[in-house]
Amino acid sequence: MESINTFDQAAVATQSDAIKGRYVTATKAFAPGDIVFKDEAFVYSTCDCEELLDETTDFTKLLDSNEDQTSYARSMRKSFHKILSAMIEMEIISDVDRAKCILKCITMYIGDKNSLSNLLQLSYANEPACKAAASTLRKDFPIAFQSIPLSVLTKIIGVLNTNSHELETLNGTGLFLSACLMEHNCAPNCSFTTNETTLWVTAIRPIAIGEPLSIDYGNMFYRPTSERQATMLEGYGFECTCVACTELPDLARAFICPNCPSGIVHLFPKEGYKCLQCQKLMNQKQIDQVCALEKELQEELPDTLEGVGQAAKGLLHQHHYLLFWALDALGLRGAQALVHNVTKLAHMWDRIITSIEYVVPGAHHEKTIYYDQLAQVRVITGDIGGAKQAYSKAYEISCIVSGANTPPTLALKELVDDVPKSRDELVERYGTGHEDEYMEEMEESDEEDEDMD
Ligand SMILES: C[S@@+](CC[C@H](N)C(=O)[O-])C[C@H]1O[C@@H](n2cnc3c(N)ncnc32)[C@H](O)[C@@H]1O
């Protein structure tokens, strides 16, 4: 990882326009799998103290292992517990790691007013909610917050709310000042990976000189267009006009064609609900019918395999996102519990993977996780050859989305080279920890299904 270029060294340029603000473009061509640049977290925190908030009011006990007293201004230490508790009650902050990042930024600002100059240039969404949170904090904790101008506190809250990245290996979040300049696209040309406090950006499609580099801000894997657009508007304050939103059919909303037996209907942005096979459009009555069913399912997803089958009511295609996510919940729980009903589990996973390959055919980091899960399921079913194939697929995708010689890809390579051979070996290698809980749930669901048979 040391040899990867930082943003300043990389073949990228920062540009700006009236709609998007600043964005990043390529100054050389990139191939899929090329790492474009890496970035170190400007500020980060973990959720480690979340449970302790109920148990202790002692400031020092609420510090992460990488923090010491000086990570937080003297003025906040005495009421630290109360401040954190109040901040996580605020919807715009919610998480303890984000609250801590905000407090650390304020500490930096108190120490040196110029220390946040790059952060304070970033755009953010939901200004009124950020301002309301900042005003409340200044009113309720004057000693800690009154020395920060309202406008600065508002901006710190807003920037961390809009721009933080999850740090999976640390169970926290961080702010990456260069990576967050990249624009959003629902079908992006780059993917990002994090390891500890480093984030790196990898090209997942061929990128030409001058092309904007984009990522998916909301990790909207297998989500319908309307949901992606609503997330961008609510969370980031802009209307997404990418090709996937404005020109391509919405593959995640898939319906059985009422006019031809094997046809699949999607909503096309300009034409309406059209069958890919017979090209006929659905009429208003048919549209109303499928929309009503979607609404019903959005309220409550089925939680058994049979329930998923029945929910389609002959109208939704098996690739429909609501059926997919219902199946995903069952399949993931099943895989983690290493359940005994292997035939059922194998069937669910075949369907999950087939649907993913239909709706998200290109490289996507979520697919490495699904193929890894598929491999685990195949180990459980005793299909070690099939498991090796699935691990190989996960590895192949990881080479594109995270780069070949990076920790997550090398971890998959180890699994390809030395496939676990049994459930016990899987538990040993993965250490899931929730087996008992899930096992109970799956056994209950098995019993229910048997009762229904
Ligand atoms: C993470 S920041 C990106 C940096 C920002 N452009 C700047 O100059 O500070 C996110 C913001 O960039 C803008 N943005 C990003 N992608 C966009 C897109 N595809 N269309 C319109 N605005 C976009 C939105 O204002 C969004 O809230």
The ligand as an SDF file (V2000), in Angstrom:
LIG
                    3D

 27 29  0  0  0  0  0  0  0  0999 V2000
  -18.9590   14.9930   -0.9260 C   0  0  0  0  0  0  0  0  0  0  0  0
  -19.3020   16.5740   -1.4930 S   0  0  0  0  0  0  0  0  0  0  0  0
  -18.3740   16.6780   -2.9440 C   0  0  0  0  0  0  0  0  0  0  0  0
  -17.5560   17.9230   -3.0150 C   0  0  0  0  0  0  0  0  0  0  0  0
  -18.3520   19.1420   -3.3330 C   0  0  0  0  0  0  0  0  0  0  0  0
  -18.6960   19.1570   -4.7440 N   0  0  0  0  0  0  0  0  0  0  0  0
  -17.5760   20.4090   -2.9720 C   0  0  0  0  0  0  0  0  0  0  0  0
  -17.2760   21.2530   -3.8150 O   0  0  0  0  0  0  0  0  0  0  0  0
  -17.3100   20.5560   -1.7730 O   0  0  0  0  0  0  0  0  0  0  0  0
  -20.9320   16.2200   -1.9400 C   0  0  0  0  0  0  0  0  0  0  0  0
  -21.6850   17.3270   -2.6460 C   0  0  0  0  0  0  0  0  0  0  0  0
  -21.2350   17.4740   -3.9970 O   0  0  0  0  0  0  0  0  0  0  0  0
  -22.3360   17.7300   -4.8720 C   0  0  0  0  0  0  0  0  0  0  0  0
  -22.4600   16.6190   -5.8310 N   0  0  0  0  0  0  0  0  0  0  0  0
  -21.7790   15.4670   -5.8280 C   0  0  0  0  0  0  0  0  0  0  0  0
  -22.1280   14.6830   -6.8670 N   0  0  0  0  0  0  0  0  0  0  0  0
  -23.0640   15.3450   -7.5540 C   0  0  0  0  0  0  0  0  0  0  0  0
  -23.8190   15.0500   -8.7290 C   0  0  0  0  0  0  0  0  0  0  0  0
  -23.6880   13.9070   -9.3900 N   0  0  0  0  0  0  0  0  0  0  0  0
  -24.7040   15.9750   -9.1610 N   0  0  0  0  0  0  0  0  0  0  0  0
  -24.8650   17.1490   -8.4920 C   0  0  0  0  0  0  0  0  0  0  0  0
  -24.1810   17.4830   -7.3580 N   0  0  0  0  0  0  0  0  0  0  0  0
  -23.2850   16.6010   -6.9050 C   0  0  0  0  0  0  0  0  0  0  0  0
  -23.5570   17.8050   -3.9800 C   0  0  0  0  0  0  0  0  0  0  0  0
  -23.7410   19.1400   -3.6150 O   0  0  0  0  0  0  0  0  0  0  0  0
  -23.1420   17.0050   -2.7550 C   0  0  0  0  0  0  0  0  0  0  0  0
  -23.8370   17.3300   -1.5630 O   0  0  0  0  0  0  0  0  0  0  0  0
  1  2  1  0
  2  3  1  0
  2 10  1  0
  3  4  1  0
  4  5  1  0
  5  6  1  0
  5  7  1  0
  7  8  2  0
  7  9  1  0
 10 11  1  0
 11 12  1  0
 11 26  1  0
 12 13  1  0
 13 14  1  0
 13 24  1  0
 14 15  1  0
 14 23  1  0
 15 16  2  0
 16 17  1  0
 17 18  1  0
 17 23  2  0
 18 19  1  0
 18 20  2  0
 20 21  1  0
 21 22  2  0
 22 23  1  0
 24 25  1  0
 24 26  1  0
 26 27  1  0
M  CHG  2   2   1   9  -1
M  END
$$$$
